[in-house]
Amino acid sequence: MNVSFRNVDFDATAPLDRWPAEAIETLIDRGALSDWRRLAETIRANPWGPAARTTENVVSWGEHYGVDALFTGVIAHAREDIVLRARAEYAAQIRAWRAQTGMTLNQFARVAGTSASRLCDYENAKVAPTTDVLGRLHYVAATQAQGGRAEGGTLPPRADRPRPVAGRPASPRGRSRSR
């Protein structure tokens, strides 16, 4: 470590995610290239962790010409890499689900209530499905793999929809009114 810390009492050998904000600010302000590399590695390992969030805050001040842009880019790329890896994992899972059912892209998409082009985008990691769509895809894979069929080629009605209470009109949002 090439930085000398004044008025900051902490263990400089601890992982940077455990460093106080003042120490990370000092490292950004007066650190050497080797110090910045260590911070960049910590950010890449945990792009939403304490060191990354503190760095994001410190560089937003715009006081460290060049270093601010460098760390803004490191944070953005580290977060984007995680999103792309997650999207690739979803894509592999969706392809495996469809393969397990033996259905074509069009068949699987129709039963899951989406379009074939959108399903293709999911399988090729161009976009990530919402949790609702992911749940539907999983449901179709589970029911088709078990030899069961979703009723009429579609998903069953939502069980979590509120039902009106007998004798009372339903509210506009479908929930029963209490008087």
N, C-alpha and C positions, 0 to 999 in steps of 0.2 A: 504494500500500500504506500503510495507516494504522497498522500494527502496528510497534512497535520491538522488535527481537529482541536480547535480552541473552544473552550466553554461547552464542550459536548462530552458527557460522561457515558460511555457505552463500550461494549466489547467489539472492537473493530474486526475481530476474526469471526464473528457470528455471521450467519447468512444475511445477505442484504435485505431480505424480506423482514428481518427482525430489527433492522436499523431504525433509529428515530428519523423523522422527516428532516431535522436539521443536519444530520450526518449525510443524508442523500443529497440535500441541497448543496452542502459543502463539496461533496464529491463531484457534482455536476459543475459547480462554479470553479473549483481549483484543482480538480483531478487531472491526472495524466491519461494518455491513451489506454494504458493497461487498466486503469481504474474504470474508465468508460466501457471497456470491453467486458469487465466483470459485471457491471450494471446491465449491459445489454444482454449478457448470457442469463442473468437472473430474470430479466423481463421476458426473454424468449421461453424460459422454463415455466413462467407463471404470469402471462400477459394481463391478468386482472388482479394480480396479487398486490400486497402492500407496497412493494418497491416500485412496481409499474404505476400504480395509482399516485404515489407520491411524486414520481418522476413526471407523470402527466401534468400534475398540478404545478410543479416547479417550472417546467418548460413553457407552460401557458403564460407565465409572466413576461416572456420575451426579453429576458435580461442577459441571455447567454448566446450571443451571436454565433450561428452555425451549429452549436451544440443542441440548441432547442430543436432545430429542424432535424438533426440527426436522430435524437431520441423520439421525436414525434413519429418519424418514419419507422424506427425500430418497434415501437409499440403497435403502430398500425399493421405492419407486416406480421408481427407475431400473432396478433389477434386474427388477422385474415387467414393465416396458416391453420389455426385451430378450426376455424369455420370450414375451410376447405377439406380438412381431414375428416371432420364430423360429417360433412356432406357425402364424402366418399364412403364412409362407413354405412350411412343410411342407404346409399345406392346399392352397395353390396348386399345389405340385408333385404332390400326390396326385390332385387334380382333373385336372391335365394328363395324368398317366399313365393314368387311367381313360378320359379322352376319346380318347387315342391308341389305346387298345385297342378302342374302340367298344362296350364292355361296359356293361351296366346296373350300377347300384349293387349289386344282389343278386348278379349274376354275378361281378363283380369281387371282392366280399367272399367269396363261397363259394370261388373258386379260390385266394384268398390265405389262406384259413383263419381268417377273422374274421367277425363278424356285420355285417349291413348297417347296423344302428343305430350300431355302433362306427365303421364306415367313414364314415358320415354325420357323426359327431362329429369325425373327423379332417379331413374335407373342409370343415367349417364352423369349424375352429380352436377347437372347444370343449375338446379335449384333444390332446395331442401323442402320436404313436405311439412305442413303444419302438424301439430300433434294430433289434431282431429283426423287428418288424412292418414297419418301414420297408423293411428288406431284402426281406421277402416281397412287399410291394407293388411294389417296384422289379423284382423278379424276374418277377412276373406281367406287368407292363407290358412288360418287355423281351422275354419269350418270346411274348407274344400279338402284339406289334407286328411281330415277325419272321415271323409266320405259323406259328410253332411252337405247340404246345400242351403245357402241362404234363401229364405222364402221368396219365391218368384224371381230369383236371380238378383235380388237386391238385399240390402241390409234390413234387419228387422226394425220396427219403429223404436224410437228412443224411449227407453224405460224411465229416463230421468225427467220427462216432461211432467209438469204439474197437471193434475186433473182437477176440474171444477168439482166443488163439493155439491152434492145433490141439494136442489132447492135454492142455490145461490148462483147468481150470474158470475161468469169468469171475468176477471179484470182484463184490460187490453193486453197484458203480457202473459195471459194464460194462467195466472195464479188466482187462487180463490181469495175473495175479499173477506176480511174478518170484520164483524160489526161490533 
